[in-house]
Amino acid sequence: MLLRVAAEIEHSLMVQYLFAAYSLGGPQVPENLRADVRRWQEIILGIAKEEMGHLLTVQNLLIALGGPVNLGREDYPWGTDFYPFPFTLRRLTPESLARYICAESPPDWTGEEAERIKRLAAGEQGMPVNRVGALYERLSEILQDRSRIPDAAFQASTLPNQASWDEWGRGYTRGQRGRDSGNVPELQSPDLLIIRVRSRDSALTALSRIGEQGEAFHLQDRPPATGTDLSHFDRFLTIFRELERVHQPDREAVARRVAENPRTDQQLNEETLALTSALGLGAGQPRPEVNPITHPEAAGWGHLFNLRYRMLLTDLTHAFHLAATPDNGTTLTARGSLIHQAFGEMYNLRAIAGTLIQFPLDSEGASGLVAGPPFEMPYTLDLPPGERNRWLLQRDLTDAAAHAIDDLLATTPAPGGEAYLRALREADAQAREIIDRILAEG
């Protein structure tokens, strides 16, 4: 169970970090802060990509121990002390940063600054943030215990189905490749950890390296961190300190006013919509748990975002069902095509999120908030039995995306939106040809 919790936490943190990074920037950012804000955004996006590596490595641990892949995610956590804080899609603020710092903090992080940040992270409700490292420490204790986990439990035969750096690490070698267009030149690319598990030793190594990249070593034991090996904790703390030095109200302007927990209407019943619309957003008034996206065009882009998010999760799950096979470098294998598609969906999510935050949340703009990527979980991530049925599902999702794109093209596209949508439709058509070929080859 704890490995499944670890997978859900890694997935949840990745999504929340992406949302915070997407919120940064915009025309309201003062000129003298734009370079800093751009750098902060790339740092957080890099951390989110590294969380993706953690998520894949945890899947490898699950598979090696005979468990099923788990790409689920908490929307609203249930009773466990291992979740760091309630899942919330929130723009970047000192408060949200404080939560991320505490979640990634080493166990011996103390002092005046630590206590101040912990109070800020706990919020008015006084809910302390749990360290993610505590979960990995517990997992390491269990996996070291041969009386609980015998050597025979580690199944090296699952290696062909596990994710590997050779397949997933492409483009993310630190400091050499993987920079998106427009990235900050002096920043190192993310260091994507994807570790395959064949034995107890490799399992413990995987847990140790995930912990090292997240929270680093105990503060009293570790050497001075440098720019090339800063942990997530170090990087978030650096941004927090720099943001603290920004005067109000400029500090408030570094991120757009993106709605907290934006949702399309697919998962909101009428009662919820009525409740959230009745709640105020003024000082001292309760905030709604979700903010419905009611601007028509924004709602269409939100639906497309959710669909591409589902396609990404489906690609990931499906890839773990296929064993890696040697290729000659010229023929794209079925597993290789899924990984290629997954990379494409990561870029699609960023592009669509960038469009969403150009729209107001509601038609009248009364809230003063802008829409944001909803990251709504699909109703199921279960794959059908049989490889043919899985590819039929892939084809259905591609067809659904084509309908969503056509619906958006029929409205007035956002600036630059039409060109992107037509390119996306063309890429989907090429993906569908590959799916049809795989189905025909049976």
Helices and strands as residue ranges (DSSP letters): H 2-23, G 31-33, H 34-64, H 94-103, H 112-122, H 132-144, G 151-153, G 156-161, H 165-168, H 200-215, H 232-244, H 250-253, E 262-263, G 265-267, H 270-278, E 291-292, H 296-321, H 334-356, H 387-410, H 417-441
